[in-house]
Amino acid sequence: MVVVADTSPVNYLVLIGQIEILPRLYTRIPIPPAVLAELNHPAAPEPVRHWAAHPPSWLEVLTPKSRVNITQLDPGESEAIALATEMHVEVLLIDERAGRQEAARRGLKIAGTLSVLDEADQAGLVDFDAAVVLLRHTSFRVSAAVLAAIEERRSG
């Protein structure tokens, strides 16, 4: 499966030490240049900047041919949506609500960091509950209702 990744899922997977699940779950992981720039931004956490300064060979940086300019989206989200649309990828990895809404409006299938961790847990690559505990020690935010819905689906 080919996925395009926005900044947030990559950022949080790096921070919790689970970034290597991406190439184990997906055959190709392209990101646009704006996402790499956000990962390298001075405001990004140091482990993320270090990782982005020396990205692994499985990460492809591809420039979208078109632009998506939506005022409520940052450049990474806009380029990720444009690239995912152009490549007709199976899934766009994105967390932010406005970006998810715009991607869905454009007919893209979306998955966030928690969905990636859930899929990795089902594949035996990570312990979902332990990963969520690690996420809670970062700036990652998720409502109790969303987490409860995921837990209910996982146990059902």
C-alpha positions as semicolon CSV with decimal commas, in nm:
position;residue;x (nm);y (nm);z (nm)
1;M;0,000;0,000;0,000
2;V;0,121;0,349;-0,089
3;V;0,057;0,631;0,159
4;V;0,146;1,000;0,159
5;A;0,236;1,133;0,503
6;D;0,176;1,475;0,650
7;T;0,401;1,612;0,924
8;S;0,212;1,514;1,238
9;P;0,209;1,133;1,207
10;V;0,580;1,128;1,117
11;N;0,661;1,368;1,401
12;Y;0,482;1,161;1,666
13;L;0,606;0,826;1,541
14;V;0,963;0,960;1,562
15;L;0,900;1,093;1,913
16;I;0,770;0,760;2,044
17;G;1,039;0,556;1,869
18;Q;0,800;0,386;1,626
19;I;0,884;0,552;1,293
20;E;1,017;0,224;1,151
21;I;0,668;0,074;1,151
22;L;0,585;0,284;0,842
23;P;0,801;0,087;0,594
24;R;0,685;-0,237;0,757
25;L;0,320;-0,145;0,696
26;Y;0,342;0,037;0,362
27;T;0,528;-0,022;0,035
28;R;0,594;0,347;-0,040
29;I;0,590;0,652;0,187
30;P;0,622;0,977;-0,008
31;I;0,610;1,318;0,157
32;P;0,614;1,660;-0,006
33;P;0,902;1,907;0,049
34;A;0,689;2,125;0,282
35;V;0,647;1,829;0,521
36;L;1,023;1,770;0,529
37;A;1,073;2,144;0,591
38;E;0,828;2,133;0,884
39;L;1,007;1,830;1,030
40;N;1,336;2,023;1,000
41;H;1,192;2,349;1,140
42;P;1,375;2,493;1,444
43;A;1,051;2,469;1,645
44;A;1,027;2,094;1,581
45;P;1,148;1,868;1,863
46;E;1,521;1,791;1,844
47;P;1,476;1,415;1,781
48;V;1,245;1,495;1,490
49;R;1,489;1,750;1,342
50;H;1,773;1,499;1,377
51;W;1,569;1,227;1,204
52;A;1,459;1,465;0,925
53;A;1,815;1,586;0,866
54;H;1,910;1,228;0,776
55;P;1,589;1,071;0,645
56;P;1,589;0,697;0,578
57;S;1,606;0,566;0,224
58;W;1,244;0,444;0,238
59;L;1,115;0,802;0,269
60;E;1,054;0,963;-0,071
61;V;1,039;1,341;-0,104
62;L;0,820;1,422;-0,404
63;T;0,703;1,765;-0,518
64;P;0,337;1,787;-0,614
65;K;0,269;1,925;-0,960
66;S;-0,030;2,128;-0,842
67;R;-0,096;2,352;-0,546
68;V;-0,376;2,334;-0,293
69;N;-0,410;2,673;-0,128
70;I;-0,656;2,657;0,156
71;T;-0,619;2,930;0,414
72;Q;-0,678;2,714;0,722
73;L;-0,413;2,459;0,617
74;D;-0,039;2,489;0,665
75;P;0,196;2,428;0,369
76;G;0,267;2,067;0,470
77;E;-0,101;1,976;0,483
78;S;-0,170;2,154;0,155
79;E;0,118;1,983;-0,027
80;A;0,038;1,644;0,127
81;I;-0,323;1,667;0,006
82;A;-0,208;1,777;-0,341
83;L;0,047;1,494;-0,364
84;A;-0,196;1,230;-0,236
85;T;-0,456;1,345;-0,488
86;E;-0,208;1,341;-0,779
87;M;-0,067;1,000;-0,688
88;H;-0,412;0,847;-0,622
89;V;-0,269;0,690;-0,306
90;E;-0,466;0,449;-0,094
91;V;-0,434;0,660;0,223
92;L;-0,321;1,003;0,340
93;L;-0,165;0,998;0,688
94;I;-0,283;1,320;0,855
95;D;-0,396;1,418;1,205
96;E;-0,516;1,778;1,199
97;R;-0,892;1,821;1,180
98;A;-0,901;2,089;0,907
99;G;-0,663;1,888;0,689
100;R;-0,861;1,568;0,744
101;Q;-1,184;1,744;0,651
102;E;-1,036;1,888;0,332
103;A;-0,880;1,555;0,234
104;A;-1,210;1,374;0,291
105;R;-1,391;1,642;0,090
106;R;-1,155;1,560;-0,197
107;G;-1,234;1,190;-0,170
108;L;-0,910;1,082;-0,002
109;K;-0,906;0,803;0,253
110;I;-0,739;0,931;0,570
111;A;-0,568;0,775;0,868
112;G;-0,408;0,943;1,167
113;T;-0,131;0,847;1,403
114;L;-0,366;0,637;1,616
115;S;-0,490;0,448;1,309
116;V;-0,132;0,371;1,208
117;L;-0,056;0,244;1,558
118;D;-0,374;0,037;1,559
119;E;-0,281;-0,119;1,225
120;A;0,073;-0,185;1,352
121;D;-0,068;-0,346;1,666
122;Q;-0,289;-0,575;1,456
123;A;0,021;-0,671;1,254
124;G;0,209;-0,753;1,576
125;L;0,456;-0,467;1,530
126;V;0,371;-0,253;1,834
127;D;0,164;-0,257;2,151
128;F;-0,113;-0,001;2,091
129;D;-0,175;0,076;2,458
130;A;0,195;0,125;2,533
131;A;0,228;0,351;2,228
132;V;-0,066;0,565;2,346
133;V;0,101;0,602;2,686
134;L;0,413;0,730;2,508
135;L;0,205;0,966;2,292
136;R;0,053;1,119;2,604
137;H;0,406;1,232;2,702
138;T;0,427;1,441;2,384
139;S;0,214;1,730;2,259
140;F;-0,022;1,481;2,088
141;R;-0,383;1,552;2,174
142;V;-0,680;1,320;2,142
143;S;-1,018;1,343;2,305
144;A;-1,125;1,078;2,553
145;A;-1,425;1,009;2,328
146;V;-1,205;0,933;2,025
147;L;-0,981;0,708;2,231
148;A;-1,283;0,530;2,379
149;A;-1,427;0,474;2,030
150;I;-1,097;0,324;1,912
151;E;-1,076;0,101;2,220
152;E;-1,436;-0,014;2,170
153;R;-1,369;-0,099;1,804
154;R;-1,046;-0,278;1,899
155;S;-1,216;-0,491;2,164
156;G;-1,532;-0,556;1,961
